[in-house]
Amino acid sequence: MKIAVLMYQTSLTKGQELVALRMVKGLRKQRKDAFLLSTLFHDGKRVPWYEQVLKSVRGYVVKEEFGVPVIRMDGYISSWPPRRIMLRDAQSTFRYIVEDLGVECFIVHSTLWNGPEELTRFKLWSDMMLKEGLSDRRLIACFMPHYQPPSPIHYPPIERLYREAWNSTVFPIIFKTADLILCTTPVEIDQMIELGADANKCLLYPGGVDEEAFNNLGKVDVYSRFNIPNDVKMITFIGTVEKRKNPAAIVKIANNLRNRKDVIFIVAGSPSDQADILIKATRVLPNFRYIGEISEDEKISLIRASYANIIMSRMEALGLTQLEFMYAGKPVITSAIGGQRWLIRNEIDGIHVNGPEDIEGATKAVLRLIDNEELASDMGKNAAKRAAEFTLSRITENLIKRLESL
């Protein structure tokens, strides 16, 4: 089976994009002929060779990127909805990809862009062609929503209402047409069923830890690389430094503990709308460091060197980085939003606080762990056992079995 995993852009740091990339890597390790299918954009910017795609007669170009074959097709950054990239001429390009490359299965990621709609239309067209005897190929179409409820707490009214409109109009036809719906958590499965999905079509696919990366990487001396004292306990955040991830809350927690000489808060990730806050905090707080964007090798090294992970996110479908910290045996302090409440078991794998604004609760949680190494160790061991259930190899095996049964 040849599989194309469709995501609106590529990235080595953003959650949904990473899940799509790792899905391709996992499928290829299981000897499936899989491609990452995306637009001309990487982290919001056109790839340097984008003109090759624009000049292509068939509307796409295949290149080796990130260790996998990537199919690039035309797309554009939308003015609305925000933070999305849209496909151009998708029906023709999908058709050529099927004809030229023999793709039999598409797995489309995310919501609020035209990828799911275009794939649904292409799937319906393919089914009709098969029924009328105009084609002998059956196409499998799968959808992974990475769903975030349109909460008035997290979205301004205009965007919230647009999301509700998208959900009301696009989800029903996707649920009717898709062969499989991949969900990051049981919470998301329940949400999909509530919105009209068939429970029999839903499959749990919680991101996946790339165990091969952990085996081969992580040998960087992060203490020297980032000038961190080697006699302190690192409480670490890794992720895009944006409002949704709420790293500014960690600054407040660090300020509460600025007199503790045995702990330091490390924030790593690509800069976004909260970068200025973190840069300023690095200058004035002795126990806080923003080290910016880091490589995969540095990331795994930092995870291994950390004492605990902290995430005060305002929205989180799962938390792929939390899964990685858990895999490395690190307890997690979390705002317990969305799928995090399921992924990190309170008082077992880590500590839940009362939401993203519970600075006092998070401060107390940090103190509990740094003052009780046995507790932190026990939670870390539990976390490692839980994360071992969700390695890329395991969840990919389950996905392949389900695809082959369709």
N, C-alpha and C positions, 0 to 999 in steps of 0.2 A: 504494500500500500504506500503510495506517495502522498505526502501530507504537506500542505502549506499553512503555516501559522501566521495569521494576519493581525498586525498591530499598526496603529496610525503613525508611529515613528519608532526609531530605535534609541536605546539609552543603556548605559552601563551603570546607572545610579538610580533610576526611577523604578518604583515597584512593579507596576503592570508591565512595562516594557521588559524588565528583567525576567518576569515570569514567562513571558512569551519566548524570550531568547533561551531561557533554561529549558523550556518545554521542547524546543527544537533540539537542543543538545541532548536532552534525555532520550528523545525518540531516536536520534542518530546512534546513541550508544547502544540502543536496543535493536540496532541494525534496520531501522526504518529510514526510508529515503525522505527526509524532511527538509523543508526550506523555511526560512523566516521571510515572510512577505510584508513589505512595508513601503512607505512613501520615500520621497527624496530627503526626508528630514531626520536628523539625529540631534536630540536635545534642543529642538526648536530651531535648528539652523540647517540649511541645505548642505548635503554632502558635497565635497569639492568637485566631484565628477558628475554632477546632476545633469549637465547638458547632454551626456551620453544617453540618458533616459529620454530626454525631450526629443532627441533626434532619432530614437529607435522606431523602426517601422511597426514593430509589434507592441510598443508601448511599455516595454520593460527591459531591464538588464539584470543579469545574474552575476554577482561577484562574491568572492570569499571574504567575509567580514566576521570578526569576533569568533573565529574558529568554525563557522558554519556557512553554508551557501545562503546568501541573502538576495531575494528578488526585490528590486526597487522599481516602483511604478510612480506615475505622476500624482502629485497632490499639492494642496495649498493650505496655508494657515487660515482658519476661518476667523472672521470678525465676530461671528456669533454661531454657536455657543463659544464661550471663552475656553482657552487651554486645549483646543482641539485642532486636529489637522484632518482635512477631508480628501477623499479620493477623487481623481478625475478620470472620466471615461472607463469606469470600472468594469462594465459588462464586456466591452471588447477585450480589455486586458485579461480579465478572468478567462474568457474563452480561449485566448491565445495561450495562456499559461496551461490550461487543461490540454489543449491540442499539442503544444510543443513539448511540454515537460511531463505530461502524463499524470498530472495531479488528480487524485481521486477523492481527496478529503481536504476540506478547509476548516480551520478552527479560528474563529474571529474573537478578538479580545476587546473588552471595554464597551462602554455605552456612550451615548450623546455625540456620536459621530456617524458618518454615513456608511462606514464599513459593514456593520451588521445589516443595515437596510439593503445595501447593494448585494451582499452575499445571499440574503433571503430571496431577493428578486432573481438572482442567478440560479439559485437552487430550485425555485419554482419553475423557471424556464427549462432547466435541465430535466426535471421530473416530467414536464409536459412533453418535451421532445422524446424522452424515453417511451412514454405512454403511446405516442403517435407513431412510434417506429422510426423516428428521424435521428435517433441516436441509440447506441448500444452501451453507453456508459452511465452507470448510476453514480451520482455524486453524493457524498456524505458531507453534511454541513453541521458544524458544532459551534456553540456560543459559550464564551466565558465572560460574564458581565462585570466582575469585580464591583458588585453593586454597592452604591452608597445611597441610603434613603434621602429623599429631598427634604431634609429637616429645615424648618425656619430658623433654627439656632445656628446652623452652619452655612446657610446660603442666603444672600439678599433676595428679596421678594421676586424680582424679575427672573433671576436664574432658577430659583426654586420652582416657579410656575412653569418655566420652560422644561425643566426636568420632569415635572409631573405630566406635561403634555407629551413629551417623548415617551415616557413610560406607558401612557394610556394608548398611544397610537402605534408604537413600534413593537413593544413587548408582545402583544397578542399574536401578531403575524410571525414573529420569531419563534414563540413557543409552539405555534402550530406547525412550523416548517422545519425547525432544527431537529436533527436526529439525537443530539445530546447537549445537555446544558451542564457545564463544569462550574462548580461552586467552591469557593475557598474555605467555607466553614459550614457546619450544620445550620448556623444562624442564617446564612445566605440561602441555603436550600429552602428553609421555611419561608423566607421572604419571596423567593421565586414562586413557590407554590401558592402563596397568598396572592401574588399578582397574576396567577393563572397558569403556571407551568404544570405539566404532568410530572408527578413525583417519580414515576418510573424512568423519566428521561434525565433526572438529575444525578450527577456523580460528584462525589467529594474529591477535590483536587487542590490541596492547600499549598500551592506555591512550590514547595520542594527545596530542600537543602542540597546543594551541589557538593556531595561528599568527596568527589574527586578533587575539587578545588581545595578543600580542607586538607586533603592528603598531600597535595603537591605544593601548596603555597603556605604563607604564614611564617616565614623565617626572617622577617625584617625586625631589627632592634628598634622598636618604636620609641623607647625611652631616649635613645640617642637621636633618632631621626627627628623627633618633635620636641626635643629638649624638655623631657618630662622627668622629674625626680623619680628615682627608682625605689624610693622607700615610702611611697604613698599608694593608696588604693584608688584605682581609676574607676569612676562611675561614668559610663560612656553612652553617648547618643551618636548614632550614625544614620544619616538621612538628609534629604534636601532641607535646607534651613528656611522653610516657608511657614506661613501662618498656620496652615493645616496641621503641620507636624509639631508646631508650638515649642521650638527649642528655647524661645525666650523665657519660658517658665523655668527652665533649668538654670538660667542666670539668677532668678529669684531664689531658687533652692541653694545655689552656691553662695549667694550673699548671706543667707541664713546661717551658713556653716563656714563663714570666712575665717573664723578663729580656729577651726580644726586644722591642724598641721598634717594630719595623716590621710587626708582625702583630697582628690582633685577631680574636677568635672571636665570631661573632654567632649567636645562637639566636633564631628567631622561630617562633611557633606558639601555638595555644590551650593554656592551662594544663591539666595533668592531674597524674598522681601523682609527677612529678619536678619540678614547678614550684618547690617550696620549695628544692630543691638549687640550682637555677639562679638564683633570686633571691638566695640567700646568696652564691653565687659572684660575682654582679655587684657586690656590696658589697665583696668582699675581693680580687678579682683585677683588676688594671688593664687586662688584655688580654681580658676576657670581658664580654659584654653579653647579657642576656636582654631582648628588647624586646617580648615578648608577641605577641598575635594581631595580624595586619596585614591590610590590604585587598589585593585583587587587584592594584591599581595599585602599591601599596607593595611587594608581593611581586616583581612583575616588575622594578621599579626596583632592588630589593635584589639580585636575581639578576644583573642587568646590571652592577651596581657591584662585585660580589664578584670575588675573585681565583680562588677555588675553592670547591667544595661538599664537605662532609664528612658522611657518614652511617655510624654505627656500629650500625646496627639489628640486633636479635636475630632478627627475622623480616621478610621482605619478598618478596611475590610478584613485584613488578616494581620499583617506585620511580618513581612519576609525577613527583615533584619532581626526581629525578635526571635524568630525560629533559628536563625544562625547563631545568635548568642546562646540560646538554649542548647543547641547541638554541641557547642563548645563547653557546656557545663556551667553556664553563668546564670544566676537568678535575674529576674526581670522585675523592675518596678514600673507599673503601667497605669495609665489613666483608665484602663479597662473599657475603652470605647469600642463598639462594634464587635468584630471577630476576636479582638484581644481578650475579651472576657472569657471566650471559649478556649483560645489557644493557651493562655497562661492561667493555670489554675491557682486561685488565690490561696496563699499560705502553703502551697505545695511546690510550685515552680517559681514563685515570686510573690509579689505583694500588689494587690489592687488598691488604688487610692480612689477618692470620690470625684473622679472626673478631671478634666484638663486644668482646672483652676484651683485644685486642692494642693496648694503650695505647702501648707503646714503638714498635711498628711504625707506628702512626698518627702518632706524634710525628715519627718519621724521614721519613715520607711528606710531612708538612707542610713540614719543613725542605728536603726535596729540591725541592719546587715553589717555595717562596718564595726559595730561593737560586739557582734556575735558571729564569729567566724564559723562556728559549728553550724549555726542556722543557715548561713549563706552557703556553706558547703553542701548541706543536705538538700536545700532547694536546688542548687546547681546540679546535683546528681539526678534528682527527679526530672529536672528540665531536660537533661541530656537523654534520659530514657524516653521521654515523650517525643522529643524532636527526632529521635532515631526511627520513629514510626512514619515520619514524613520526609524521608530522603527522596531525592529525585528519582533514583532507581526504582524504589517501591511504588511511588505514585504513578510513574510512567508505565510500569508493568500493568497496573490496574487499568490505566487508560487504554493501553493497547488491547487488553483482553476485551474491554467494552466495545472498542471500535471494531474489532474483528467479529464481534457477535452481532453487529448491526446488519 
